[in-house]
Structure formats: C-alpha cells, structure tokens
Amino acid sequence: MSTENIATISCRQLSKRYGKVEALRNASFEVGRGEIFGCIGPDGSGKSTLFRILTTLLRADSGGATVEGLDVVKDYHAIRNRLGYMPGRFSLYQDLSVEENLNFFASIFNVTIRENYPLIRDIYRQLEPFKSRRAGKLSGGMKQKLALCCALIHKPSVLLLDEPTTGVDPISRKEFWDILAQLRRQDITIVVSTPYMDEALRCDRIALMREGAVLKIETPERIISQFPQTLWSVQGDPMYKLLTDLRRHEDIISSYAFGDAHHATVRSERITPLQLEENLKMLGYLNVEVKKIQPTIEDCYIAMIND
Amino acid sequence: MLKFLIEKEFKQLARHSFLPKLIIVMPCVMLLVMPWVANHEVKNVNVCLVDNDHSALSSRLAQKVSSSAYFNLSATASGYSEAMQSIESGKADLILEVQPDFERRLVREGEAEVMLSVNAVNGVKGGLGSSYLLNIVNDYAAELRSEQLPYMGAAASGSFQLQASYFFNPSLNYKAYMVPALMVLLITLLCGFLPALNIVSEKESGTIEQLNVTPVGKLTFVIAKLIPYWIVGFITISFSFALAALLYNLTPVGSFGTIYVFIGVYILALSGFGLVISNYSNATQQAMLVAFFFIMILVFMSGLFTPVSSMPQWAQNITIFNPLKYFMQVMRMVYLKGSSVAELTPQLLALCGFAVFSNTWAMLSYKKVR
C-alpha cells in the first residue's frame, strides 16, 4: 500500500461471465486512500466490467467488493453518494448546455455548484467560456473535462474513470492526467482504466489485466525494474524482413514490432549490440542500429503475456 | 430532486428538433382533416336511372332521387343491360329501373314496382346507399298516398308512417361522433409513443449510465418521466377542445371537469405502458415497433370505427383489457350525452386500475443494476 493501510476499495475474487465469455476471472486487489490506481489492459480485458461492478451497476457472479468499507451489493445506495463515475462513453445530456449539465448533476445529488466549486475550479475555468454551449457541441477533450466536473460535483471520495482519455488528443490527455494528479492531492482515491500503456507511469500503482484476469499489481517503476531480460531496440532496412531474421537469431529470445523499431529480448551474456549490428549488416541490412533501452510498461506487459 | 429531473425533461423536449412541432401539428391535422375523411356517411352515390315509363309519375321519382344530397343522377340508360355497363365501368353504384307500366299500374291497381340493383364491392356504400334509396322510394309512395289521388282510393287507407327521433345527436352529425374519438386517438399517439421512446433513448445515448450511479430512486425516476407527458397531454387536449369548438362548433354537453378527470387518469395509464415498453427495449427502433404494434391493436379494438357491441363475443372479451375503449366511451358520452363522473364510475375504476398496474410495472421493470 503506497499511502495508508485502510483500503478504500477492496475486491475479493470477483468473477463475471456473459454467457460463455468470462469477462472477469477472480480479480482481487485493494486500493488505498488517495491513490491513483490504474487498470491497464487492451479492449476486452475486463476493465469496464470491473468498473460496473464497483459502481453498483452490475452484480458479480461470485466474489465481493467494498468501496469505503461499504458492500457494493448491500450498501449500494450509500456508495452512490460517495462515488464519482465517468463511463467509457460520453454520457451527459448532449442537448443541455455545459452549465445545465453541471447544475443538473449537482441538484440530483442535493448539492449546489457553489458548495463544491473549489474542487472543480481549475477544470471548470477552462470550460467557462463555453458554459452556454450544448454539451454535444464540445470537442472531445472538453467533453471529458465536463464529464469529470459532473462526476466531481457532489464531492465524491472515490472517483472511477473508465477510459477517460480514449479518443482524446495527446495534449488534452496530458492535461487530463495533470488534473487527476491535483485531485489526488485532495485525498480523492482515483481508479482509472486505460488501454494506453504510456499513461500507466502516471499512476501510483497499476493492475495489468488480460482476458478478465489481473496479471500483476505493482507500482509502474517496480514493474519496469522487474523486467527479467535485457531489451534492445533494433532498426534496419527492410524492417519487415528484419523481424523474421531477428526471430531466427539464436541469441534472441523474442522480438516484436514496436513503433518505428523492433524490440528484442536477448541473451546478453552471449552477444553485444555491436555484434548483432555486424551480424545484420552481413545479412545485407542497411542503416542498422542496435541499442540497449529501458523497457516500457508495454514491454513488461508483452513479456508477461509471453510467459 | 424531482423538480430538477422534470425541468431537465422539459428542456430536452423543448430543444428536440422534432417533437415540439409534432405536438402542435398533430392535433391540427387530426382535427382539421380526419373528421372529414374518417366518416361513415355515404354520400355522392351515383345512380343510373332506367326509366322505361317516361310518365309524369316516373319523372317525379327521378327528380326526388336527384334532389337528395346523397345521390347523383349520373346517367340515364335506355335499358337494363346498358345500365349494367355503367356499373361495370364504375360510373354508377346503383341502378333504379322503372317498369314500363309504372304510372298505369299505380293508377289502376294502386301499386307498382321499381327495381334496385346495387354494386356491393364496397359493402358499406352498397348497403347504406340502397337503404337510403329505398327510403326515398317509400317516401314517394307515402307522398302519393297523402295526396289522396282520387284514382288511388282504396289502397291508401291502411298505411302508416314511421317517424324516427334520434337522441343525443338529433341531426345524426357524424363529426359529433368522430371528433371526441379522434381526440382520444391523438392523446393515445402522443402519450403512448413519446414515453416509449424516452427511456430507451437515454439508454442509447448512454446518459442512463450516469443517472444510474446517482441516488435517484426508481419512484422518483418514473414520476419524473411521467409528469412531462401528463402536462403535454393536457395542453394538447385543451388545444384540440378549442379547435373542435371553433371548427365544428362542438362543445361537450357534459362538463370539461369530467373530461379532465378522465384524461388525467388515462394519460397516466398509457404513459406507464409506454415506459414499460421503453424499459424492455434496447433500441429506439425496437421500442417504436412494439409501441406501434400495441397501439394499432388497441385502436382497432377500441370502438373508434366499429362499435365494440358489434364485435364477436370473444373480441368483446379482449376489449375489457383495452384502456382506450373506456376512454373512448367516456369522451363520447360526455360530449354527446352529458354524462358525469357518477355515471361513468365503471370506466373511472377501470382506468384507475390500468394506471396503477402500468406504473407499478414501469417502476419494477426499471432496473439500475443488471
């Protein structure tokens, strides 16, 4: 636990199936107060199902969960007052204006905007110029900010954000994470899911998920430091053929395309980057470049899947 | 909380690109156009006359027929087969054939025959047309008798005349019968379809997800969805009362108070069913088709066109579960007979039952948790 011992959210062996598909398999984890906890995994890894169980919208087939010590099945009503939820899809009223949406969500939680304004001030300031614009006419980044305001307006102690940055431009994504970091300082516990591995670094701890199962829960730094092998980045023309040759190489354990280069895990005791470069040049590759790199979360994820 | 939910519904309704227009246009079309077309009166029946007698008495009959508002003397033919052709070509609906010795027999024997042949492809037109024409012929016969033509003496002595008097709608004005029923149809379409589309559209836009994590309760939610339609229904019906009074000079013999009591209950019952459909549907299209299916059946089994009492017994048994039937009865009875709540208690109880049933169902079928 990174901050305190008392868990704000605790899941025990949560499972959920939709017909034959196992959406969630024995997911267990705990989130401490004031922590930013990231659920990282590709589409279909069970993130949204997990969120819907925690927000009391879905019942798990087995296992249990508590939010702020309240049971998600028995005390669902009390939980709804303490929870801020942003669904994966934009779900505010598109035909109401920015201000009306905020007012509406404040009033159904029996609070006023003024009461909790300090909490949303920094975000709402950016929205203020458009406050009479219909929510449906906002840009993607602005929509997410408004949704966050609406989820925060009743001053929840726990915030559940389901893929808040999907479909948002890189600058807005960065801004959004800056906002989350600020909220964390106000003791709000944040659980956020994302398919973008690079965003994992902004979480205190992350759960790597795959096909409904939690593979690992750790701080992102430690996940990276626990990367078991040596990682090289390899470039050379032609790139596509390079990948097949790398996979054939006896000193290379695995290799995969990663952006504009290939990443390869190697038996570093048997070969150096320079030797590999020579090998590849002999095979006729041009512009060959091999260098040792720090693994990213995505490399760790891929390594874990290959295990 | 309820206040804000309702306020939101109204804002959404007002900003909708289409619905507010529909709420205005629908009563206008319903009351401006429908009473003229949804009409069982048979008019403009084309008669082909075959006058084989060419006498004074036969041409008086022809004149009598053509002076009626219901008939057009569209053609005359020299023989039956020629007249038949005009029926086949669609120029005539009825053939009235006068025998060659019409006048002579009338004078000598005090009786004569005419023949009526009817095109019954359209049963209503054929049936009503021939009975109207029969009335005219009988009328003519009575007229001849009352003139006490000296040469007709004996035959006229034992005749009697039938005098019908029509209660509640003395002039048999078909519009007085249809307009109240069309108002029912109007309310049914608006307050049945709109709620059916409402919750499901929140499902489609995803807003229901956000609403479900709030502390808003089921009862509050359903009431917040019902009240806007209630108000819309009241406005629309009041507007159509005004239209009916202006256009057709139709005002209820009974009191508006009675009607409003029933409308209040009826809209609740109907919108409840709409919400139920919405709760079970996953897409607007689905909700629309299901609502359409039910409203179709309810309308045809309500007595709007065919009186319930002339349906087969099994169908009459089904109409017991049709809220539309009760409200249709109420509107016609209040508009034409001047009935009050006291006489309409069975209908009131039935509608209250429907309202409680449908709204309880709507509340129970709205599920936040799956």
Interface residues (C-beta under 8 A of the other chain):
Chain A: T55 T56 L57 L58 R59 Y76 H77 R80 N81 L83 Y85 P87 R89 F90 S91 L92 Y93 Q94 D95 L96 E100 N103 F104 F105 S107 I108 F109 N110 C150
Chain B: M1 F4 L5 K8 K11 Q12 R15 H16 S205 G206 T207 I208 E209 Q210 L211 N212 V213 T214 P215 V216 K368 V369 R370
